[in-house]
Amino acid sequence: MESEVRRLRTERGLSQGDLATAVGVSRQTINAIEVGRYDPSLGLAARLAHYFGLLIEEVFHVDVD
């Protein structure tokens, strides 16, 4: 799964720590999502999307092939 988390975060001038605090996870979790080492739970994906004011599908791209 690919995500737009890094782009969205940097466009808003947020550090990984700032975003992590806002959605209730560790900075390491945000880093792992950004580099593709970790696929977030549905709940975390929803919190991230809500934080950015977007739909989950606009933040995360799932390859269904």
GIUR-V778565 format. One record per pair of residues at least 12 apart in sequence whose C-alpha atoms are under 6 Angstrom apart, sorted by sequence separation. I is the first residue (numbers start at 0). J is the second residue. If there is no record, write none. Layout:
I;J
I;J
This chain:
5;33
3;58
2;58
2;59
1;59
1;60
0;60
0;61
